[in-house]
Amino acid sequence: MRSNNAPTLIDLFSGCGGVTTGFKLAGFKVLAAVELDDVVAQTYRLNHPEVRLYEEDIRKVSPEAIMEQCELHPGQLTVLSVCAPCQPFSKQNRYRRTDSRASLVLETIRFTEVLRPTFLFIENVPGLGQSPDILDLLLGGLTKLGYKMSNPTVVDAVNYGVPQFRKRFILLGTDLDIELKIPEATHASPEEADRLGKKKWLTVKDAFDGLEVLQAGERSKTDPLHKARKHTPLSLERLRYIPHNGGSRDSLPNDLQLACHRNGKNVGFHDVYGRMDFNKPSNTLTAGCTNFTKGRFAHPIYDRAITLREAARLQTFPDSYLFHGNYEQISAQIGNAVPVKLAEVFAHYFYDLWNKRERQSGSNK
């Protein structure tokens, strides 16, 4: 039987480990994780070798087996984290209505019924809140198990110390007789921060502070993640026309515009070839976050895309974090991750609730 000297976490759909890292920083012991992708799983293992990792389809994973192997009894687990694939609910997914992965989030019900965690932490893109067929099944199943669920809420990671605008759907649950609330924001815009008594948003400049200056094609001698992509002469010529700190492809002369954008056409995403702004948080990172043809992922002042290290900084991964895979695979892992700092904020919230419960239990003995 596991002792209660630290709160515990099981991380479903762990990805490369953003949630696990945030909860460990807050004092949690992570017992197990589930991740199907073998490359992503290797990154997870490199950084969390003490965690029991199940590298398989979650629909084939037995929560009873996890409970036995982690020496848990029902109700002993502190938090069950569920960050199911977000692509089925993303506006950028043109096939989202028929994406078979949409039902994966409902695995939460099966694991909750067996493990009986004290708290649930469910994170996804805002589109999950706009998918009533799935959301109603999820809420109904968890409520039937006796869990009190918070109001589904969309938060922006920028308001919690992440130097990035990143809106996320959050749903919390508990089997305790308490009302869960989304933690209060710690940061605000520069215009509102003083009035609200909060810290100012962190910016791209804050995130990139201290990193070695690189031009396209150059790499750091000490940091393997700080390696700038090589770009074609045409791409470099386009970037030279785009103003520093927030410029967009609107500044390109007609002969340098993409064919789908010429003569007033506006096909595709507006942010491609756009630059980040040193003085603002970045835009939302995606799987293609080190390719400026896939979004506003060009460096604020240098004629290149941001590096893997710069992307990892924007996702608040510590510089010591290791990544497995090629450039594209690591870019996807970083872009798809839950920002470490956002996870840590919720981890502290759950830690405080757990600690309060432990103190009350001790005083009643």
Sequence and secondary structure as in RCSB ss.txt:
>XXXX:A:sequence
MRSNNAPTLIDLFSGCGGVTTGFKLAGFKVLAAVELDDVVAQTYRLNHPEVRLYEEDIRKVSPEAIMEQCELHPG
QLTVLSVCAPCQPFSKQNRYRRTDSRASLVLETIRFTEVLRPTFLFIENVPGLGQSPDILDLLLGGLTKLGYKMS
NPTVVDAVNYGVPQFRKRFILLGTDLDIELKIPEATHASPEEADRLGKKKWLTVKDAFDGLEVLQAGERSKTDPL
HKARKHTPLSLERLRYIPHNGGSRDSLPNDLQLACHRNGKNVGFHDVYGRMDFNKPSNTLTAGCTNFTKGRFAHP
IYDRAITLREAARLQTFPDSYLFHGNYEQISAQIGNAVPVKLAEVFAHYFYDLWNKRERQSGSNK
>XXXX:A:secstr
    SS EEEEET TTSHHHHHHHHTT EEEEEE   HHHHHHHHHH TTSEEE S GGG  HHHHHHHTT  TT
   EEEE   SGGG TT TTGGG GGGGGGGHHHHHHHHH  SEEEEEE GGGGG HHHHHHHHHHHHHTT EE 
  EEEEGGGGT SB  EEEEEEEESSSS        EE TTTHHHHT EE   HHHHHTT     TT B SS TT
 B     HHHHHHHHHS TTT  GGGS GGGS GGGGGG   S TTTT B  TTS B    TTTT GGGSS B S
SSSSB  HHHHHHHTT  TT    S HHHHHHHHHHS  HHHHHHHHHHHHHHHHHHHHHHHHT 
